[in-house]
Amino acid sequence: MVAAEEKQEQAGGESYHNHHMGTIFKKGFSFSGFERDMLKLSMGDGSYLDISGISGVDSISDGRGAVFADFDNDGDSDIFLVSAQRKAHYLFRNNVGSDRHFLRVELEGRSGGRDAFGAIVRVHTAHGIQTKVKAGGSGFLSQHDPRLLFGLGDETEVARLEVAWPGGESLTLTDLPIDTTIRLTEGQNGFQRVAPPSGTLPDPLGDREEMLARLGIRPGATFPRLELRDLGGQPRSLEATLRPGRKMLLNVWATWCTPCAVEIPELVHLYPELTAAGIDLVGLSVDVDPAADVQGYVARQGMEYPVLMTDSDSLDILYPNGEATVPLTLLLSDQGQVLEIYSGWSKRSAAALEALVKSGS
């Protein structure tokens, strides 16, 4: 009877986790209240500096496990973060200090187990002593790189290395090589050089790649068919707005967008020159709030070129990740093919549009 009750209770818990928790995650809720992940750097004097933001690891991903490991074997620790509710986990590549020196130590135990858990390694240099302990785990369901990595900075030699094996034996070595991996075996003197396989991790996405990853369109593709209407509320297709032999510059904006308020006056100024260069300027508002005063905004900005509006379903096509990033400007051919995409408003995008006017293409 007790076993049956325990089984029923276990089934109820699994149902709660699989259904209830899965549902709230799909709705965009955060198990940890969108608390950002934190990374701190030891200053070597007992204090720590919060480098979460500058390092890029301060995500809101509900991390449930973090591993420090040198995944590309370049002499510094990278970070792998397991996300509890996202579609992908995170691998943060560390390039800081890649040109500095290091010593990586592998330990092979005998009396206390092959992994040598509990072994203590001390590396002596002119800057002081670094101490690391070979541990079997760290944090929630996580284990760091089993190899012990010692950063040497600008040191060109290791004065002494000491190992206290868990079985009670000790080992002291001098004149060790740097920028390499050595293997130490319990009960044996000396060391063995190890050549770990070299590897590379993917380069982080640039600004353009990140922008394209958020969009449902790509250069070379045909602009998607969206439900559009003019300011009077009448249906208006983009195909009907395109004109043979002329390109279109489609500027996507919103009344709540601060950069748009800076970009639109520049486009208003360029409007006559664009027209003369064979490029039709068209605005596309992504305001889906019925209370948004789109017409008033258009009038105040002096937008004399055509302005279209869309709905939330069309936004899902344009922004499949659910985040409407504006301003966004697209150059289309007379057949609706996406020739170029300009994201945001900056000196670079302004120069690109001015060059577009001068070239007429």
C-alpha positions as CSV (number, residue, x, y, z in Angstrom):
1,M,0.0,0.0,0.0
2,V,2.8,2.4,0.9
3,A,4.7,1.5,-2.3
4,A,1.6,2.3,-4.4
5,E,1.2,5.6,-2.7
6,E,4.8,6.5,-3.3
7,K,4.5,5.5,-7.0
8,Q,1.3,7.7,-7.3
9,E,3.1,10.6,-5.6
10,Q,6.1,10.2,-8.0
11,A,3.8,10.1,-11.0
12,G,2.1,13.3,-9.8
13,G,5.5,15.0,-9.4
14,E,6.6,14.0,-12.9
15,S,3.2,15.3,-14.4
16,Y,3.7,18.6,-12.6
17,H,7.2,19.0,-13.9
18,N,6.5,18.0,-17.5
19,H,3.2,19.8,-17.9
20,H,3.1,22.7,-15.5
21,M,6.7,23.8,-15.6
22,G,6.9,23.2,-19.3
23,T,3.8,25.4,-19.9
24,I,5.2,28.4,-17.9
25,F,8.5,28.1,-19.7
26,K,6.7,28.1,-23.1
27,K,4.9,31.3,-22.0
28,G,8.1,33.0,-21.5
29,F,8.2,33.0,-17.7
30,S,11.6,32.6,-15.9
31,F,12.1,30.1,-13.1
32,S,14.6,32.5,-11.5
33,G,12.8,35.7,-12.3
34,F,15.2,36.6,-15.1
35,E,18.1,36.9,-12.7
36,R,21.3,37.4,-14.6
37,D,24.2,35.0,-14.4
38,M,27.3,36.4,-12.6
39,L,31.0,36.0,-13.2
40,K,33.7,37.4,-10.9
41,L,37.4,37.8,-11.4
42,S,39.9,37.2,-8.6
43,M,42.1,40.3,-8.1
44,G,44.7,38.2,-6.3
45,D,44.3,40.1,-3.0
46,G,41.2,38.3,-1.7
47,S,38.8,40.6,-3.5
48,Y,36.8,40.0,-6.6
49,L,35.7,42.2,-9.5
50,D,32.3,41.7,-11.1
51,I,32.9,41.2,-14.8
52,S,29.6,39.7,-15.7
53,G,28.5,42.4,-18.1
54,I,31.8,43.1,-19.9
55,S,32.4,39.3,-20.3
56,G,29.1,38.7,-22.0
57,V,28.0,35.9,-19.7
58,D,25.3,37.9,-17.8
59,S,22.4,36.2,-19.6
60,I,18.9,35.6,-18.2
61,S,18.9,32.0,-19.3
62,D,18.0,30.3,-16.0
63,G,21.4,28.5,-15.9
64,R,21.4,25.2,-14.0
65,G,25.0,24.2,-14.5
66,A,28.3,25.9,-15.4
67,V,31.5,24.3,-16.5
68,F,34.9,25.9,-16.8
69,A,37.0,24.1,-19.3
70,D,39.6,24.8,-22.0
71,F,37.5,23.5,-24.8
72,D,39.9,24.7,-27.6
73,N,43.1,23.9,-25.6
74,D,44.5,27.4,-26.1
75,G,45.6,27.8,-22.5
76,D,42.6,29.7,-21.0
77,S,39.3,28.5,-19.5
78,D,36.1,28.8,-21.5
79,I,32.6,28.5,-20.0
80,F,29.8,26.2,-20.9
81,L,26.4,27.1,-19.4
82,V,23.4,24.7,-19.3
83,S,20.1,26.5,-19.7
84,A,17.1,25.0,-18.0
85,Q,14.4,26.2,-20.3
86,R,15.9,27.5,-23.6
87,K,16.3,25.7,-26.9
88,A,20.1,26.0,-26.8
89,H,22.8,26.0,-24.2
90,Y,25.7,28.5,-24.2
91,L,29.4,28.2,-24.8
92,F,31.4,31.3,-24.0
93,R,34.8,31.4,-25.7
94,N,37.5,33.1,-23.7
95,N,40.1,35.0,-25.7
96,V,41.4,37.2,-22.9
97,G,45.0,36.4,-22.2
98,S,45.4,33.9,-25.0
99,D,48.9,35.4,-25.6
100,R,50.0,34.8,-22.0
101,H,51.8,31.8,-20.6
102,F,50.2,28.8,-18.8
103,L,50.9,25.3,-17.5
104,R,48.3,22.5,-17.7
105,V,48.6,19.6,-15.3
106,E,47.0,16.2,-15.7
107,L,46.9,13.8,-12.7
108,E,46.7,10.1,-12.7
109,G,46.2,8.5,-9.4
110,R,47.0,4.9,-8.2
111,S,46.2,4.2,-4.5
112,G,43.2,6.5,-4.2
113,G,41.7,6.0,-7.6
114,R,42.7,6.8,-11.1
115,D,41.1,10.3,-11.1
116,A,43.3,11.4,-8.2
117,F,40.4,13.3,-6.6
118,G,41.7,15.2,-3.6
119,A,45.2,15.8,-4.9
120,I,46.6,19.2,-4.2
121,V,48.9,20.9,-6.7
122,R,51.0,24.0,-6.0
123,V,52.8,26.0,-8.7
124,H,55.5,28.4,-7.5
125,T,56.6,31.4,-9.7
126,A,58.1,34.7,-9.0
127,H,54.6,36.2,-8.6
128,G,53.7,33.7,-5.8
129,I,52.0,30.4,-5.3
130,Q,48.9,29.1,-7.1
131,T,47.1,26.2,-5.4
132,K,44.4,24.0,-7.0
133,V,42.7,20.9,-5.8
134,K,41.5,18.1,-8.1
135,A,37.8,17.9,-7.3
136,G,35.1,15.5,-8.6
137,G,32.4,18.1,-9.1
138,S,31.4,21.7,-8.7
139,G,27.9,23.2,-8.5
140,F,24.7,21.6,-9.7
141,L,25.4,18.5,-11.8
142,S,28.6,20.0,-13.1
143,Q,32.3,19.0,-13.3
144,H,35.0,21.4,-14.5
145,D,37.9,20.4,-16.7
146,P,39.7,17.6,-14.9
147,R,43.0,19.0,-16.0
148,L,44.3,21.7,-13.7
149,L,45.1,24.9,-15.6
150,F,47.6,27.4,-14.1
151,G,47.8,30.9,-15.7
152,L,51.4,32.2,-15.6
153,G,50.9,35.7,-17.1
154,D,54.2,37.0,-18.3
155,E,56.2,34.4,-16.3
156,T,58.6,32.4,-18.5
157,E,59.4,29.7,-16.0
158,V,57.9,27.6,-13.2
159,A,60.3,27.6,-10.2
160,R,58.7,24.6,-8.5
161,L,55.7,22.4,-8.6
162,E,54.5,20.4,-5.7
163,V,51.9,17.6,-5.6
164,A,50.3,16.2,-2.4
165,W,48.6,12.9,-3.5
166,P,45.5,11.8,-1.7
167,G,47.3,8.6,-0.6
168,G,49.9,10.6,1.4
169,E,52.8,10.6,-1.1
170,S,54.3,13.9,-2.4
171,L,56.2,15.0,-5.5
172,T,58.3,18.0,-6.2
173,L,59.5,19.0,-9.7
174,T,61.6,21.9,-11.0
175,D,62.6,23.3,-14.4
176,L,59.2,22.6,-15.9
177,P,58.2,23.7,-19.4
178,I,55.5,26.3,-20.0
179,D,52.7,26.7,-22.5
180,T,52.2,22.9,-22.5
181,T,50.5,20.1,-20.8
182,I,52.2,17.6,-18.5
183,R,50.9,14.4,-16.9
184,L,51.9,13.4,-13.4
185,T,51.4,9.8,-12.2
186,E,51.2,8.9,-8.5
187,G,54.2,6.9,-7.4
188,Q,56.4,8.0,-10.3
189,N,59.0,10.7,-10.5
190,G,59.2,13.1,-13.4
191,F,56.5,14.1,-15.8
192,Q,55.3,13.2,-19.3
193,R,54.5,15.8,-21.9
194,V,51.0,15.5,-23.4
195,A,49.9,17.0,-26.7
196,P,46.2,17.7,-26.5
197,P,44.4,18.0,-29.8
198,S,44.2,21.6,-31.0
199,G,40.8,22.9,-31.8
200,T,38.9,26.0,-32.6
201,L,35.6,27.3,-31.4
202,P,33.2,29.3,-33.6
203,D,33.7,33.0,-33.9
204,P,31.0,35.0,-32.2
205,L,28.4,36.5,-34.5
206,G,29.1,40.0,-35.8
207,D,26.5,42.7,-35.6
208,R,25.1,41.8,-39.1
209,E,25.0,38.1,-38.4
210,E,23.1,38.7,-35.1
211,M,20.7,41.0,-36.9
212,L,20.0,38.5,-39.7
213,A,19.5,35.7,-37.1
214,R,16.6,37.6,-35.6
215,L,14.9,38.2,-38.9
216,G,12.7,36.0,-41.0
217,I,14.3,37.4,-44.2
218,R,17.6,37.3,-45.9
219,P,19.3,39.2,-48.7
220,G,18.6,37.4,-52.0
221,A,15.1,36.2,-50.8
222,T,11.8,37.6,-51.8
223,F,10.2,39.9,-49.2
224,P,7.4,37.9,-47.5
225,R,3.8,38.6,-48.3
226,L,2.4,40.6,-45.3
227,E,-1.0,41.8,-44.5
228,L,-0.6,45.6,-45.1
229,R,-2.9,48.6,-45.2
230,D,-2.5,52.3,-45.8
231,L,-3.0,55.0,-43.2
232,G,-6.7,55.1,-44.2
233,G,-7.1,51.5,-43.2
234,Q,-7.5,50.2,-46.8
235,P,-5.7,47.0,-47.8
236,R,-2.5,47.6,-49.7
237,S,-0.1,45.0,-50.9
238,L,3.6,45.6,-51.2
239,E,3.5,44.2,-54.7
240,A,1.1,46.9,-55.8
241,T,3.5,49.5,-54.3
242,L,6.5,48.3,-56.3
243,R,7.1,50.0,-59.6
244,P,8.8,48.5,-62.7
245,G,12.4,49.6,-63.2
246,R,12.6,51.2,-59.8
247,K,13.9,49.9,-56.5
248,M,12.2,50.4,-53.1
249,L,13.7,51.5,-49.8
250,L,11.4,50.1,-47.2
251,N,11.9,51.7,-43.8
252,V,10.4,49.7,-40.9
253,W,9.8,51.9,-37.8
254,A,7.5,52.5,-34.8
255,T,6.2,55.5,-32.8
256,W,7.9,54.1,-29.7
257,C,11.3,53.7,-31.3
258,T,13.8,56.4,-30.2
259,P,16.4,55.7,-32.9
260,C,13.5,55.9,-35.5
261,A,12.9,59.5,-34.4
262,V,16.5,60.3,-35.4
263,E,16.5,58.3,-38.6
264,I,13.2,59.4,-40.1
265,P,14.1,63.1,-40.5
266,E,17.2,62.0,-42.3
267,L,15.1,59.9,-44.6
268,V,12.7,62.8,-45.1
269,H,15.7,64.9,-46.2
270,L,16.9,62.2,-48.5
271,Y,13.5,61.5,-50.0
272,P,13.8,63.8,-53.1
273,E,17.3,62.5,-53.8
274,L,16.2,58.9,-53.5
275,T,13.3,59.5,-55.9
276,A,15.6,61.1,-58.4
277,A,17.9,58.2,-58.1
278,G,15.2,55.7,-59.1
279,I,14.5,54.5,-55.5
280,D,11.0,54.8,-54.0
281,L,10.9,55.4,-50.2
282,V,8.1,53.7,-48.3
283,G,7.6,53.6,-44.6
284,L,6.2,50.5,-42.7
285,S,4.9,51.1,-39.2
286,V,5.0,48.1,-36.9
287,D,2.7,49.7,-34.3
288,V,0.1,47.1,-33.5
289,D,-1.3,49.0,-30.5
290,P,-4.7,50.5,-31.5
291,A,-3.9,53.5,-29.3
292,A,-0.8,54.4,-31.2
293,D,-1.2,57.7,-33.1
294,V,0.5,56.7,-36.3
295,Q,-1.1,59.3,-38.5
296,G,-0.2,62.1,-36.1
297,Y,3.4,60.8,-35.9
298,V,3.6,60.8,-39.7
299,A,2.3,64.3,-39.9
300,R,4.7,65.6,-37.2
301,Q,7.7,64.0,-38.9
302,G,6.7,65.5,-42.3
303,M,6.7,62.0,-44.0
304,E,5.3,62.8,-47.4
305,Y,6.2,59.4,-48.8
306,P,3.8,56.4,-48.7
307,V,3.4,54.8,-45.2
308,L,2.0,51.4,-44.7
309,M,0.9,49.6,-41.5
310,T,0.7,45.9,-40.6
311,D,-0.6,43.6,-37.9
312,S,0.8,41.2,-35.3
313,D,0.5,38.1,-37.5
314,S,2.7,39.8,-40.1
315,L,5.2,40.8,-37.4
316,D,5.6,37.1,-36.6
317,I,6.7,36.5,-40.2
318,L,9.1,39.4,-40.2
319,Y,10.4,38.7,-36.7
320,P,10.0,35.0,-36.0
321,N,11.7,35.3,-32.5
322,G,9.0,37.7,-31.4
323,E,11.3,40.7,-31.0
324,A,10.5,43.6,-33.3
325,T,13.9,45.3,-33.9
326,V,13.6,48.8,-35.3
327,P,14.6,50.8,-37.2
328,L,15.1,48.3,-40.1
329,T,15.6,49.4,-43.7
330,L,15.5,47.1,-46.7
331,L,16.4,47.7,-50.3
332,L,14.1,45.8,-52.6
333,S,14.2,45.2,-56.4
334,D,11.2,46.0,-58.5
335,Q,10.3,42.2,-58.1
336,G,10.4,42.4,-54.3
337,Q,13.8,40.7,-53.9
338,V,15.7,41.8,-50.8
339,L,18.9,43.3,-52.1
340,E,20.3,44.7,-48.8
341,I,19.3,45.1,-45.2
342,Y,20.4,48.0,-42.9
343,S,19.7,47.6,-39.2
344,G,19.5,50.4,-36.7
345,W,20.6,54.0,-37.3
346,S,24.2,55.0,-37.0
347,K,26.8,56.9,-38.9
348,R,27.6,53.7,-40.9
349,S,23.9,53.2,-42.0
350,A,23.6,57.0,-42.8
351,A,26.7,56.8,-45.0
352,A,25.4,53.6,-46.7
353,L,22.1,55.4,-47.6
354,E,24.0,58.5,-48.9
355,A,26.2,56.2,-51.0
356,L,23.0,54.5,-52.2
357,V,21.7,57.9,-53.4
358,K,24.9,58.7,-55.2
359,S,25.2,55.4,-56.9
360,G,21.5,55.1,-57.8
361,S,21.6,51.4,-57.0
